[in-house]
Amino acid sequence: MFTGNGGHGWDVFFAFNRGYGVKFSLYQTTALTVLTALTVAGTAQAEDSFSTALAASKPIVESNLRSEQVEQQGFTNKADALTWRNRIGVQTGEVHHLKLLVEFENVTALTSDYNSTTNGKTAYPVVSDPEVTELNRAQIVWTPTTTTTLTAGRQRIILDDGRFIGNVGWRQDEQTMDGIRLDSGFGKLKYSLAYLSKINRVLAESKDWDSDSWVLNASYAFSDRLKLTAFDYALDFDNAAVSSTNTWGLRAAGAARAGTLKLTYTGQYARQTDYGNNPANFDLQEYMVEAGATYGLATFKVNYESLGGNGTVGFITPLGTNHAFQGFSDAFSGTGGNKTTVNGIDDLSYSLSLALPAKLKPVLSLVYHDLTTARLDQKLGREWDAVATIALTPHLSALVKYADFDSAGGSAPASRRKTWIALQYKL
């Protein structure tokens, strides 16, 4: 596990204990990475050339037009957000083991009767899609061997199922991270090690976090039936102290055949403590078990996850893709986008997905959540979620999505209904 006190923004310490090691800024480290790579490339007899790299470059073009409507108890007004996200960029071909990616992003509100958290329209329910134009990604990728990749700059990072480290890809302004990431391994052992100096969150630049965080994820695939993953996420944020946490744990997953059935399972345990400049003092646990079965075109899953709470704070996942967990309504989203309560959350869910055999590749999913507090076992509510997607063309797809959270009352979040309709284009 990582230990130590919080640092400052762009500072990089090449040691897990911040009391030792050499200190570099992110810019210095990125420059050093590039210079080292170019030195190696200059002495190598590489067949790549700048002309072939240019010819192999690929444009990045993405567009997502989405309507989101929210009816929430306690609000007279219904939120009505029609937002349009466009991304444009380029990824170069490889030359001397180096590739460059640059991508810009714009989110425009075509209708703005909603609280984006930055527009001041607090008479409406929240739709977390503020207007923004920014540099979404800008990274240099060096692949000196077939098993090792070093990525420096602003990048998208998703580990495992995104529970703890993800890009929050559902929101229009996705979460990216400034930092340096090493992916390597040998044989069946794979690992990712990253230092994060800034978190570019989903609420535009004004709500980004300065970070002094380390991320470690290592896995060993024994077979299709068993893959073990160990992780340690030491997260310290200068301007979000209450989200500074150290989370470490173990995850097991696998799949097997039983006649015509494909069976899958996942088990996970994590422990979380305060870290860095977090003023609180806590020691909490998370555990999750899931079993799934696929027969033909249908997949059924049962999932149980418990996020602990001590009555003052609850287990949080500040860099996770939290929309994918505990219901699409995001009823429990709080500080830093976490879905938690001070008494924690127990979530028992059932899901059924159908991948229908048609030209449009339709996928239908239905999910049910039964939510209570992990401490005191208090009822929080129930939620039904539904999603349908179709591929209109190889590059254009459509989505309809619905979430209905029925609150148990008391201290539980208010009841709400959300409806989304989207058209998505990706070159």
Secondary structure, DSSP 8 states (H G I E B T S, - for coil): --------TTEEESSSSTTSS-EEEHHHHHHHHHHHHHHHHHHS-----HHHHHHT-EEEEEEEEEEEEEEETT-SS-EEEEEEEEEEEEE---BTTEEEEEEEEEEEEEEEESB-SSS--TTS-B-----EEEEEEEEEEEEEETTEEEEEEEE----TTSSSS---TTSSS--EEEEEEEEEEETTEEEEEEEEEEEE-TT-GGG-EEEEEEEEEEEEEEETTEEEEEEEEEE-BTT-GGG-EEEEEEEEEEEEEETTEEEEEEEEEEEEEE-TT-----EEEEEEEEEEEEETTEEEEEEEEEE-B-SS-B---TTS-GGGSS-TT-TTB-GGG-B--TT-EEEEEEEEEEE--STT--EEEEEEEEEE-SSTT-EEEEEEEEEEEEESSSSEEEEEEEEEEEE-STTS---EEEEEEEEEEE-
